[in-house]
Amino acid sequence: MQTRARRWAVAAGMALMAVPVMAVPLMVATGPTAAWGQGRSDLVIGMPLEPPHLDPTAGAAAAIKEVTYANLFETLVRIDATGAMVPGLAQSWTVSADGLSYRFALRPGARFHDGTPCDSAAVKFALDRARGAESVNAQKGYFAAIAAVDTPDPHSVVVTLSRPDGLFLFHLGAGDAAIVSPASAAGNKQKPVGTGPFKFDRWVAGDRVVLTRNPDYDGAKPALERVSFRFISDAAAQIAALKAGDVDAFLQFNAFEALPEFRNDPKFTVSVGTTEGETLLSINNARKPFDDVRVRRALAHAIDRKTLIDGVLYGNGVAIGSHFPPHRDGYVDLTGLYPYDPAKAKALLAEAGYPNGFDTTLRLPPPPYARRSGELIAAMLAEVGVRAAIEPVEWAAWLEKTFKGKDYDLTVIAHTEPLDIDVYARDSYYFNYRNPAFVRLEEELNRTQDAGRRKALYGQQQRMLAEDAVNGFLFMLPSVTVQNAKLSGLWVNRPVQANDLTGVAWK
């Protein structure tokens, strides 16, 4: 296995030890970071990607929610560090026996950062905006079952559904369901105005977003007075920033090969948790030759996931065989359906009419897991005759051309939305997968409240996607955090797209 991995690495023009840890210069910290956390009320968080804007209700990029969720914006229902649904802007709620009526009691003192009240009228505005004809919400489907939103009094909201939706409450806890004000919603992309315990201070494009504590917050005040999110995509620079004290913690740390060094340094702690990030070799199912299931199955047999996990994540990952996280109830292990088998891959390609393989393009967005995976995958595909030309692109270009435009052959990306297997039922989704049988399963799942039946339906969906080899199902993206040892309160696992700093403090 190691010999083959090294051969792929050479063929891809890269070394598996992609970041030379010992070559990273150790810089000297100055200013408040040099005290290494003593007596501080500020925090600098490192993130690999900069958000394209700061309106969580108007974009698919996870980085938007990672900055804003629970910090700037709040939702009716909040998802906590364990994945449980807890009160948010709604301090309590009740659900009718038929599952069609939800009544929310709002926090009476909640206000937006501009001073306007977050009352039932604001909630109605936000939900109607998310589900309306002009909605640009990336998860508009979350709100599709809403038939009406009523406001019997300023602190009560009644949402009536046209059909039962077993995930409705959970979806109301996603960043896409953030409650926004009619007075400021139009400007949230650049100057977000929420109800959260932190307020927007400034955005230095290409560098950082700065938040400050909201003195008028109606709930428990955070310990931190000032938070800066710094955006550092290069893995070597992530290491250097941590060592220098320029960042206090790096979330979604990408330099996996450096983890032993940080684990052995008492100034740092390292955590590896779970995410909802199914990492895929995404395939344009509508484009030849990928409209042939035999070709897609050939790609699945051509990829050695174990070597991919070892080479890219340094073993800090779990293989998947379909689009569902192993830590969720209802998971079915389908990793054995397409074992690594280059001979089988070549036979399937020949059967599909490509005995000599074919040329294609593999577009790679900036995250190191995507770039490194793509290099190895291209080398693996080359061994079965599929010649994938690598096209590196920046994040904004990937979103515009690949995700929105659906103009691509292959790409590598992690889908970090929770319980998002439903995207395969969307005709307009960028995979271009069309399967009426899958849509029927999703419709039944939406109507079903019984936990056992929902689990069975999830299993059927997973098997259908795996058998159709819709995408190359690679691994779950781990949640790796390297942080100053004097910090507490950062999430280990990532049940939703969030970097919730409301409970973070210096020891």
C-alpha angles and dihedrals in degrees: 000000000000091000091053091046091053091048090052090048091054092045090052092050094242141097120235087230086068098170117048098221096190091053093061109105116237106230125200116245119228133186124021095340091063090072086066095228103319113146094346130147096179128083135195115203123193121218128179097223134044115222116244088227139340105251107107090192094059109047144051098217110115091214090071092062092038089065100035109032112111089343102071103000131039133203131213090250120031126212111218132206092278094050092253122141110243134168117291123160084339108069090194141354142192131208125209120242092252092052093238103104127058121184118195126195107208128216102262095215100048115127136173118247090258090059099255115134121257095222134149091281090059092048091050090049092051096048094044089048092051093051100034128113092256095047117136093186110141089219099041088145089070088072100038094103094057111112098173143355115210131187110204091173138354093272101038130076126184117197117193119198127208089217137006115277115193092198099042096109092043091051090051085062093059122101089245087068094056113145111242131186124249087223096059109015093104092061100042095105092070104014108027118201115193139149098249132122091260128058129210113259107169146326120221101196113236093013121048152336116224126206129185131202114273106234092194097054110135095216136054110321117235119246091234120082098190133023128187123193109205120196116220117162100173112090095214090051090051090057092047093049092053094047092048093049091240088129125031096206135007116212119202088016108199105193095087092167089065095057096094090056093051092044089056094050112085091208089071140051123204126205129185114195140158130278135186088243111129102189112214144185088225114212129202097231092190096057124083130280091017093062085077112084090211090063092048091049089050090056090051092053091047095061121083102204095187093057089043091054092045094046099042105027099025089237095310096123145074123230119236132198099196140011102289133092117247092225093061123092108253096039116148118199105232098157090114095059093086109026117187103277118151092183091056090047092053091047092052091049091051090048089052091052100264106105090154095041123236144251122260142157126249111200115203127196120211105270110111092230088059096044094045094044090048093053092052094042091052089053091048092049091049090061090063095043101265106130107202116189109209117231113188113203136177120252098256091050091049091052093047102043104027108028100031101024097039087213104142145088105216135353139169119231141144116235103213101176110116118252092355100155085116091078089081088067092060114098092202097051116120096247087069089216114163118188119146090193091059090048090053090052090051092049091052091047090053090053095045124094099168109104095214094051092046090053091052092049091050088053092052091050093050092051092048093052092046094048090048089047087218090172137359101266105211119163146314111268107239122229102237119181127180111190146166106275090232093065124094135182103045115137116254095196126040109218089166135017097278146120095199108192098171093104099037120117142159114256 
